[in-house]
Amino acid sequence: MQLTLVVSGLLDMAPSLLAPADTLAPAFERLLAAAEAPIADAEGSAAIVCSALGVSKQRDWPVAPLLARASGQDPSAQYWLCADPATLEAGRDDVRLRGIVWDLDDAETAALLATLNAHFAGDGLRFVAPTANCWLIGCTRVQAVATQAPDAALGKPLFAYLPRGTDAAHWQRWQSEMQMLLFEHPVNAAREAAGRAVVNGVWLWGGGEPVKAPAHRRIAALFADDWRTRELALGAGIPGEALPATLDALRSHSTLSPVLVRLTAPIVGDDSASQLAHWLATLEQQWIKPAAGAFHVGTISELDVVLTGRAKTVRYRARRLTLARRLRIWRAAPRLSTLLAPHYET
């Protein structure tokens, strides 16, 4: 087997939070310490997944067209954009993306999209929702616009993260119109009264023209713990399956190779060190330690570990070392937080 382990979100962890937990991952530390020099890139998880699927970047990594294809959306659309339901927060001097809203139900989404579709039908835009929390826009013509994923903009002033390109002006105007339509929507009034996050905007990203099944895929199968990543694989014509509990279970289940496995770090606050420690210990025992062991005995022929943050990836390619060199690293490998310190998101 050739294996790529993608650990998403680890570079978003505050060093002060990771340091107390990193003693729980000695195999992880040794694997990274023995790897080839890490390769950093200013891209997020979407770039890693799309590249592995053999999908080329357009102006954006074409997440939306893949999701549209996987869910059987209108094949006549010439361009697709993700339109994630979002909570925007207005400050004294700017507006910031507070977060993406993940707890909408089908009725709420239907009501919100009905309002948006009624307003934008004359502009050649059609809002659809493969699931209640995954919104897409199908366009009647190709759009010359470049966007950024919501993770990159989270908590930051929005101006630098708005759509750019020849068609950006009307998308920025439409984005403002969407905010006005959603701001006083009855769905949001009910959510606010219930103490739930409101949907007072959408985040536009991941656009592109329809994507055909790639001819040059780098992987034969993908396993992930989130729905959207699995759908991206299906949109590219590659099996996208739910994540098994362990690497051993995956290898018993599938003989396909190469394989990409995407694991997502928990979203934790400054007071959640115990949650992170439990996750890191589980990652170590169920994935990293068996992967390293299988690599050193040769049953995994190639092993890459890719760590991601909001807008950064760092790739480590495992190396086989002499026993003496492995023993030296065993005794003196730096802690995980030390190894990752140059790559932490700021």
C-alpha positions as CSV (number, residue, x, y, z in Angstrom):
1,M,0.0,0.0,0.0
2,Q,1.0,3.6,-0.7
3,L,-0.6,5.8,2.0
4,T,-1.0,9.5,2.5
5,L,-2.3,10.6,5.9
6,V,-3.7,14.1,6.0
7,V,-4.1,15.5,9.5
8,S,-6.3,18.6,9.0
9,G,-6.3,21.4,11.5
10,L,-3.3,20.5,13.5
11,L,-1.4,23.6,12.4
12,D,-4.3,25.8,13.8
13,M,-3.6,24.6,17.3
14,A,-2.1,27.1,19.7
15,P,1.4,26.0,20.7
16,S,0.5,26.4,24.4
17,L,-2.3,23.9,23.9
18,L,-0.4,21.3,21.9
19,A,2.7,21.3,24.1
20,P,1.2,19.6,27.2
21,A,-0.3,16.9,25.0
22,D,2.5,16.1,22.6
23,T,4.2,13.7,25.0
24,L,1.4,11.3,24.1
25,A,2.6,11.0,20.5
26,P,6.2,9.5,20.5
27,A,5.7,7.6,17.2
28,F,4.4,10.7,15.6
29,E,7.5,12.6,16.8
30,R,9.9,10.0,15.5
31,L,8.2,9.7,12.2
32,L,8.4,13.4,11.5
33,A,11.9,13.7,12.8
34,A,13.1,10.9,10.5
35,A,11.3,12.2,7.4
36,E,12.7,14.1,4.5
37,A,12.8,17.9,4.8
38,P,9.2,19.1,5.1
39,I,7.7,20.9,2.1
40,A,5.4,23.8,3.0
41,D,2.8,25.3,0.8
42,A,0.4,28.2,1.2
43,E,-2.7,26.2,0.5
44,G,-5.3,24.4,2.6
45,S,-6.9,21.0,2.7
46,A,-8.8,21.5,-0.5
47,A,-5.6,21.7,-2.5
48,I,-4.3,18.5,-1.1
49,V,-7.5,16.6,-1.8
50,C,-8.1,18.0,-5.3
51,S,-4.5,17.4,-6.3
52,A,-4.7,13.8,-5.1
53,L,-7.9,13.3,-7.1
54,G,-6.1,14.5,-10.2
55,V,-8.2,17.7,-10.4
56,S,-6.4,20.8,-11.6
57,K,-6.7,24.3,-10.0
58,Q,-8.8,26.7,-12.1
59,R,-8.9,30.2,-10.6
60,D,-9.9,28.4,-7.4
61,W,-9.6,24.7,-6.5
62,P,-12.9,23.6,-8.0
63,V,-14.6,22.3,-4.9
64,A,-18.1,23.4,-5.9
65,P,-18.2,21.7,-9.4
66,L,-17.1,18.5,-7.8
67,L,-19.8,18.7,-5.1
68,A,-22.4,19.5,-7.8
69,R,-21.3,16.6,-9.9
70,A,-21.4,14.2,-6.9
71,S,-24.9,15.2,-5.9
72,G,-26.3,15.2,-9.5
73,Q,-27.0,18.9,-9.8
74,D,-28.1,20.7,-13.0
75,P,-25.6,19.7,-15.7
76,S,-26.4,22.8,-17.8
77,A,-24.8,25.2,-15.3
78,Q,-21.6,26.7,-16.7
79,Y,-20.0,27.6,-13.3
80,W,-20.4,26.6,-9.7
81,L,-19.6,28.3,-6.4
82,C,-19.8,27.2,-2.8
83,A,-22.0,29.5,-0.8
84,D,-21.5,28.4,2.8
85,P,-24.2,29.8,5.2
86,A,-22.2,32.1,7.5
87,T,-22.4,34.3,10.5
88,L,-20.8,37.7,9.9
89,E,-20.0,40.0,12.8
90,A,-19.9,43.8,12.3
91,G,-17.3,45.7,14.4
92,R,-16.7,49.4,14.7
93,D,-14.3,49.5,11.8
94,D,-14.9,46.3,9.8
95,V,-16.9,43.1,9.3
96,R,-15.5,39.7,10.1
97,L,-16.4,36.1,9.4
98,R,-17.4,34.7,12.8
99,G,-18.1,31.2,11.5
100,I,-19.9,28.8,9.1
101,V,-23.3,27.6,10.3
102,W,-23.5,23.8,10.4
103,D,-26.8,23.1,12.3
104,L,-29.4,24.2,9.7
105,D,-32.3,21.8,9.1
106,D,-33.9,21.1,5.8
107,A,-36.9,23.4,6.4
108,E,-34.6,26.3,7.4
109,T,-32.4,25.9,4.3
110,A,-35.4,25.6,2.0
111,A,-36.9,28.9,3.3
112,L,-33.6,30.8,3.1
113,L,-32.8,29.6,-0.4
114,A,-36.3,30.3,-1.6
115,T,-35.7,33.9,-0.7
116,L,-32.3,34.0,-2.4
117,N,-33.6,32.3,-5.5
118,A,-36.5,34.6,-5.9
119,H,-34.2,37.6,-5.8
120,F,-31.3,36.4,-8.0
121,A,-33.2,34.4,-10.7
122,G,-32.9,37.4,-13.1
123,D,-29.1,37.4,-12.6
124,G,-28.6,33.8,-13.8
125,L,-27.9,32.4,-10.4
126,R,-29.5,29.3,-8.9
127,F,-29.0,28.3,-5.2
128,V,-29.2,24.6,-4.4
129,A,-28.4,22.5,-1.3
130,P,-27.2,18.9,-1.6
131,T,-27.5,18.9,2.2
132,A,-29.0,21.4,4.5
133,N,-25.6,22.8,5.4
134,C,-23.9,22.6,1.9
135,W,-25.1,25.4,-0.4
136,L,-24.0,25.8,-4.0
137,I,-24.7,28.5,-6.6
138,G,-25.0,27.4,-10.3
139,C,-24.4,30.1,-12.8
140,T,-25.6,30.4,-16.4
141,R,-22.2,31.7,-17.6
142,V,-18.5,31.2,-16.5
143,Q,-17.3,33.7,-13.9
144,A,-13.9,35.3,-13.9
145,V,-13.5,35.4,-10.1
146,A,-11.0,34.1,-7.5
147,T,-12.0,33.4,-3.9
148,Q,-10.6,32.1,-0.7
149,A,-11.8,29.2,1.6
150,P,-13.6,30.3,4.7
151,D,-10.9,28.8,7.0
152,A,-8.5,31.4,5.7
153,A,-10.7,34.3,6.6
154,L,-12.1,33.1,9.9
155,G,-12.0,35.9,12.5
156,K,-10.3,38.3,10.2
157,P,-11.4,41.6,8.5
158,L,-13.1,40.5,5.3
159,F,-11.9,43.1,2.8
160,A,-8.7,41.2,1.9
161,Y,-10.7,37.9,1.5
162,L,-13.5,39.1,-0.8
163,P,-13.7,37.8,-4.4
164,R,-11.2,39.2,-6.8
165,G,-11.0,39.2,-10.6
166,T,-12.8,40.7,-13.6
167,D,-16.3,39.7,-12.3
168,A,-15.5,40.4,-8.7
169,A,-17.4,43.7,-8.5
170,H,-20.8,42.2,-9.1
171,W,-20.1,39.2,-6.8
172,Q,-19.2,41.7,-4.0
173,R,-22.4,43.6,-4.7
174,W,-24.4,40.4,-4.8
175,Q,-22.8,39.3,-1.5
176,S,-24.0,42.5,0.1
177,E,-27.5,41.9,-1.3
178,M,-27.5,38.4,0.2
179,Q,-26.6,39.8,3.6
180,M,-29.5,42.3,3.4
181,L,-32.0,39.5,2.3
182,L,-30.9,37.2,5.1
183,F,-30.5,39.8,7.9
184,E,-34.2,40.1,8.8
185,H,-35.4,36.7,7.5
186,P,-37.9,34.9,9.7
187,V,-35.6,31.9,9.9
188,N,-32.9,34.1,11.5
189,A,-35.4,35.7,13.9
190,A,-36.4,32.3,15.1
191,R,-32.8,31.1,15.4
192,E,-31.8,34.3,17.3
193,A,-34.7,33.9,19.7
194,A,-33.5,30.3,20.4
195,G,-29.9,31.4,21.0
196,R,-28.6,29.7,17.8
197,A,-26.2,31.2,15.3
198,V,-27.8,33.3,12.6
199,V,-27.2,33.0,8.9
200,N,-26.7,36.7,8.0
201,G,-24.4,36.1,5.0
202,V,-22.9,33.5,2.7
203,W,-19.2,32.7,2.1
204,L,-18.4,32.4,-1.6
205,W,-15.4,30.1,-2.5
206,G,-14.2,27.0,-4.3
207,G,-15.6,28.1,-7.7
208,G,-15.0,26.6,-11.1
209,E,-16.4,25.2,-14.4
210,P,-17.8,21.7,-14.5
211,V,-15.2,19.0,-13.8
212,K,-15.0,15.7,-15.7
213,A,-13.7,12.5,-14.2
214,P,-9.9,13.1,-14.1
215,A,-7.7,11.0,-16.3
216,H,-4.6,11.1,-14.1
217,R,-5.6,10.3,-10.5
218,R,-2.9,10.0,-7.9
219,I,-5.0,7.8,-5.6
220,A,-7.3,4.9,-6.0
221,A,-9.5,5.5,-2.9
222,L,-10.1,8.1,-0.2
223,F,-11.3,7.7,3.4
224,A,-12.4,10.7,5.4
225,D,-14.2,11.6,8.6
226,D,-16.2,14.4,6.9
227,W,-18.9,14.3,4.3
228,R,-17.6,17.1,2.0
229,T,-14.2,15.4,1.4
230,R,-15.9,12.1,0.6
231,E,-18.2,13.9,-1.9
232,L,-15.2,15.5,-3.6
233,A,-13.8,12.1,-4.2
234,L,-17.2,10.8,-5.6
235,G,-17.4,13.9,-7.9
236,A,-14.0,12.9,-9.3
237,G,-15.1,9.3,-9.9
238,I,-13.0,7.9,-7.0
239,P,-14.4,5.8,-4.1
240,G,-15.0,8.1,-1.1
241,E,-15.7,6.2,2.0
242,A,-16.3,6.8,5.7
243,L,-13.2,6.6,7.9
244,P,-12.6,3.3,9.6
245,A,-11.8,3.3,13.2
246,T,-8.1,2.2,12.7
247,L,-5.5,1.8,10.0
248,D,-5.7,-2.0,10.5
249,A,-9.5,-1.9,9.9
250,L,-8.9,0.1,6.7
251,R,-6.3,-2.4,5.4
252,S,-8.6,-5.3,6.2
253,H,-11.5,-3.5,4.3
254,S,-9.7,-2.4,1.2
255,T,-6.8,-3.6,-1.0
256,L,-6.8,-0.4,-3.2
257,S,-3.7,1.7,-3.4
258,P,-2.6,4.5,-3.3
259,V,-4.9,5.6,-0.6
260,L,-5.5,9.0,1.0
261,V,-6.9,9.2,4.6
262,R,-8.1,12.5,5.9
263,L,-8.4,12.9,9.7
264,T,-9.6,16.1,11.3
265,A,-8.3,17.6,14.5
266,P,-11.0,18.6,17.0
267,I,-12.0,22.3,17.3
268,V,-10.8,23.1,20.8
269,G,-10.7,26.2,23.0
270,D,-7.9,27.2,25.4
271,D,-9.6,25.2,28.2
272,S,-9.9,22.0,26.2
273,A,-6.4,20.5,26.6
274,S,-7.9,17.2,27.7
275,Q,-10.0,16.8,24.5
276,L,-6.9,17.4,22.4
277,A,-4.8,15.0,24.5
278,H,-7.4,12.3,24.0
279,W,-7.6,12.9,20.2
280,L,-3.8,12.9,19.9
281,A,-3.4,9.7,21.8
282,T,-6.1,8.1,19.6
283,L,-4.4,9.3,16.5
284,E,-1.1,7.9,17.7
285,Q,-2.4,4.4,18.6
286,Q,-4.9,3.9,15.8
287,W,-3.1,5.5,12.8
288,I,0.5,6.9,13.2
289,K,2.1,4.0,15.2
290,P,0.7,1.2,12.9
291,A,1.5,3.2,9.8
292,A,5.1,3.8,10.9
293,G,5.5,0.1,11.8
294,A,4.1,-1.1,8.5
295,F,6.3,1.3,6.6
296,H,9.5,0.1,8.3
297,V,8.7,-3.5,7.6
298,G,7.8,-2.7,4.0
299,T,4.1,-3.6,3.9
300,I,3.4,0.2,3.3
301,S,5.8,1.0,0.5
302,E,5.4,4.8,0.6
303,L,4.1,7.0,3.5
304,D,3.4,10.7,3.4
305,V,2.0,12.7,6.3
306,V,0.4,16.0,5.4
307,L,-0.4,18.5,8.2
308,T,-2.7,21.4,7.4
309,G,-3.9,24.7,8.8
310,R,-6.4,27.3,7.6
311,A,-4.2,28.3,4.6
312,K,-1.1,26.1,4.9
313,T,0.1,22.6,4.3
314,V,3.3,20.9,5.3
315,R,4.2,17.5,3.8
316,Y,6.5,15.0,5.4
317,R,7.7,12.0,3.3
318,A,8.8,9.1,5.5
319,R,12.3,7.6,5.1
320,R,13.6,4.2,6.0
321,L,16.7,4.5,8.2
322,T,19.4,2.2,9.4
323,L,18.7,0.7,12.8
324,A,21.4,2.8,14.4
325,R,19.9,6.0,13.0
326,R,16.4,4.9,14.2
327,L,17.7,4.3,17.7
328,R,19.3,7.7,17.8
329,I,16.0,9.3,16.8
330,W,14.2,7.1,19.2
331,R,16.2,8.5,22.1
332,A,16.3,12.1,21.0
333,A,13.4,13.0,18.8
334,P,12.1,16.6,19.4
335,R,8.7,17.0,20.8
336,L,5.8,17.3,18.4
337,S,5.2,21.0,19.3
338,T,8.9,21.8,18.7
339,L,8.8,20.1,15.3
340,L,5.7,22.0,14.2
341,A,6.7,25.3,15.7
342,P,8.1,26.8,12.4
343,H,4.8,25.9,10.7
344,Y,2.1,27.0,13.1
345,E,-0.6,29.3,11.8
346,T,-0.7,32.8,13.2
